[in-house]
Every structure is written in structure tokens, then in C-alpha cells.
């Protein structure tokens, strides 16, 4: 594994305040949150693979709105179909039971991603270059879908990934940027170094940034009232935008 399986830290955090600007619609038959850039151009797009709180989580929608404000047509597909984790669950909720019985897995998630990418690259949306963002659970799918020839995403960014297999990192075919937390049992130092060792052997651009004073989930669910957490979240977002400006808009 290039990252560990999900832990309870994947389900806790702070719900952010704000009003989402996008809309809900089907993309390739998959319910999705969709937000357009100001000029309505769809040639450069980003698809977000969320953490276990899914596409209706306001934090994720506000992040999508930020990508759109930076000029990217942005889509969050529903990968969970009602099987999202609660935020800050009480002690009666079992993470291990959720993983074993409820959490979506590759055989159900991959076909949804394939359908969304096919629709985005089709005549209706006309996407020419597609970036992929993965938070926690979604990081696995950024690696799985960094493919050549328009079959997947063209460049990827992930923050605090979980469930990523070594073979999935070894198989990436495009640029990958990673934002990591100093304190993270899911993507700890030894997994970061293992991932770095893999990436060094691949013929693709890569980047790994490590942020102090934050824990797993900081790029989505941090406490914005704490200055260092807010700073790290904002810097991870800017890291992603700079990456896509180079490898999506700049390609």
C-alpha cells in the first residue's frame, strides 16, 4: 500500500459556512454537482473525487466553487449513492462496519467515473483537458484514472489520500501533485517516502508538499478559526491550482 486504509480521522472535522454557487445535474447518468467558470468555458475542467462525505457536503461544494473561480469547469460526481459517512459520528457508529459493508468499492466506483469522463469529453461539454482532484477516499481514484490518450484524467492532485495501492501509484501516466499532513496515520511518513520512491522511478512530473500543524483531512475539513489550519488548507488549494494551470491550461 502507498497509503493506509481509512481511519476514524477520515470522518471527523468542521463543517464550513457558505452558499454553494453550482447546480445539481446528471453527467453521464451520474448525479453530480456542477459549477461553471465565469466565462462558461468548459474546455479546461476538473473532476473532484470526494472524501467519504460525498458530493452534497458543503465543504466540497465550496472547494469546487473555488476551482471554478480560477477558470475551471468543475464537477463533483456522486460516487456514494447515499452511502456516505456521517460527519463526526457518535460512538455507536462503527467505522470498520462501514468499510466492510457500506463504503463503495472499485467495481461500483470505476464505472461511474468512466461514464462521467466519457460525458465530459463528449460533444455536450467538449472538455479538452481534464484534471482530477482526490481527497482522502478520492485519492485512490486520481491514481487509478491518470491515464493516457483521453481515457482518464490528464493531471492529478490529491490531499491526504487513503486506500491507495502501491500498484496504483506505479501505474500513473500523468503529472501528480500530493498535499500531505504532518500528523496522518493514513498517509504517514513511511508511506510518503514509499510513494516518493515510486514516483522517482516514473517518467512523469510529481510534487509532494508536507504541511505542519495539521492532521488528516485538513484540505477539506479543517477548523478555519485556527490560523495555521486555515493557512495550510488555502496553500494546498493554491498548490492544486498552480499544478493545473501548468499541466491543464498550460499543456
N, C-alpha and C positions, 0 to 999 in steps of 0.2 A: 504493500500500500504506500502511495505517496502522500496520503493523509489518512487519519484515523476515521472510524465510523462516528456518527453523530453522538453527541453527549447532551446532557441537560442544558449546558450553556447555549445550545442552539435554539432553545425555546424561550429564553428569558431576554428581557430588555425593556426599553422605554418606547411607548407609542408616541409618535411625533404629531404635532399640531399643524394643520394646514388644510387647504382646499385643493383637491386634485383638479387639473385642467383638462384631462383627457376624456375619453368616452369608452364604453364597452361595446365591442362588436366581435363577430366571428372572423377569424383569419384562418383560412384553410380548414374551416369547420371546427376550429378550436376557440372557445370563448377567450377573449383577450382584452387587456387594457391597452388602448392605442392613443398616442398623443403625437401631433404633428409639429414640426418646427414652424416658426413664424411665416416663412415663405411657402409652406405646404409642400416643399420638395421632398420626394421620397427616395431619391437615388442613393443617398447615404443613410443607412438605417442601423439601429441597434435593437437586438432582441435580448431581453433580460430573463434569465432563469433564476427564479427567486429562491430564498430560503424556505423553510417549511411553513411559513405563514401565508404563502401564496399571493396570487395576483390582486386580491382585493385588500391587501394590507396597505394602509395609507402611507407608511414609510416607503414602501417600494414604489407606490404611485408617485410620490413626491420626487423620488430619485429619477424616475422616468421623465417627469416634467423637466427636471434639470438637464437631462441629456437633450431633450427637445429644444430647450432654450439655448443650447450650444450648437444647434443646427442639425440634429439627428432625428429622423422619423423613428419613433421608439415604440416597441411592442412588448407587453408582458403576457405571454400565453399562460393559460390555466393548466398547470401540469398536475394538479392535485384532485380536481373534480369533487370538491367537498371534503377531501381527506387531509386538510391542513392541520397542523398542530395548533393548539391554543397558545396564546402568549401568556407567559408567566403562569403555567398550570399549577394547581394546588397539589398537595402531597398524594392525593388519591389517583392522580394521573400517572400512568406508567410509560416512561419513555421506551423501555425495551419492548413492551407490548405493542406500542405504536409502530416501532420499527419492524417488528415481526409480522404484524397483521394488517396494518393500515397504510403505512407510508408507500407511495408509489415507487415502482422499480423500473429498471431499464426497459423491460418488454412493453410496458404501457406508456412510459415517458418518451422513448425514442420515436415512436410513430407520430406522436403529437408534434414533436419538434420538426420532424421531416415534413409533415403537412404544412406547418407554418412557414418554414423556409421555402418550400415549393411555391406557396401562395405569394410570399413576399417577392420572390424573383420572377413571378409571372406577370402577365400583362396588366392586371388590375393595379398593382403597386409599383412595378418597374424598378425594384431595388437593384442597384448595380454593385454596391459594396456593402457588406453586412458584417457588423461587429457583434460579438456575443459577450454578455456580462453574466457572471455567475456568482451568487452569494451563497456561501455555506453549501447546502444541498445542490444548488445550481452549478457550483464549480466543477463538479464531475462532468456535467453535460457540456460545458465550454470545452473541456479537453476532448470529449468524445466527438464533438462536432466541428473541431478545427480541421477541416478537410480541404482538399484541392479541387479545383475545377467547378466551383459554384455549387457543389453538392451540400456544403455546410456553411459555416461562418468563415470569414476571411481573416479576422484577427480577434483575439480574446483577452478579456480581463476577468480575474477572479479575486475576490477578497475572502479570506478565511475559509478555504474550501474544505469540504468533508466528503468521505466515501470515495476519494479518487484512487483508482488502482494505478499501480506503477506502469502497467502496460498502456493505460490511457494517456499518461504523460509521454511515454515513449512514442506514442502514435500520432502526436500532434503534427500538423502540416503547415501551421501558420504562426505568426507572432503571438506570444503570450506574455501578459503582464500580471503580476501577483502582488496583492497587498496583504501583509501578514501582521498579526497582533503579537506583541511581546509575550503575553500570557494567553496560551491557547493549547489546551490538551488535545485538540483535534488536529491542529497543524503546528506541533511543537518544533523546537529547534532541530531535532534529528530528522523530522520529516521535511522541513525546509531544506536542510542540507542534502537529503536524498533527492529531492526534487531538483535542486541546483545541479547536482552531479549528473542527473539525467539530461537536463536542458543543455548543459555544456557540451554534450556529445551530439546534439541535434543541429541541423543546418538552418535554424530559424531564429529570429531575434527574440530575446526574452528579457525580462526585468523582474526583480524581486525587491520590494520595499518593505522594511520592517518598522512598525510604529510602536514606540514605547508608551507606557502608561495606559494601554487599552487591552481589552480582552476579546475573545472570540465574539463575533457579531457586531463589532464596533462600526463597520461601514454602513450598517442598516439600522441598528437598534441601540446605539449608544445614548448616553444621557447628555443632551445638548446643553444642559445647565452647567456641565463640568468643562471648563475651557480646554483642557488637553484632549478630552474625548471629542469635543466638537472640532478641534483643530485637526485631529487625525482623520475623522470622517471626511472633512472637507478636502484634505490633502489626498486621500485615497480616491475621492471622486475626480479631483483635478488630474491625478495620475492616469486615471482611465481616459479622461477626455484628451489629454495630451497624446496618449497611445493611439487612440482612434483618429485624432487629427493627422497623425503621421501615417498610419497604416490603413485607414479607411479613406479619409478625404485626400490624403497626400499620395495615395497609391496610383 
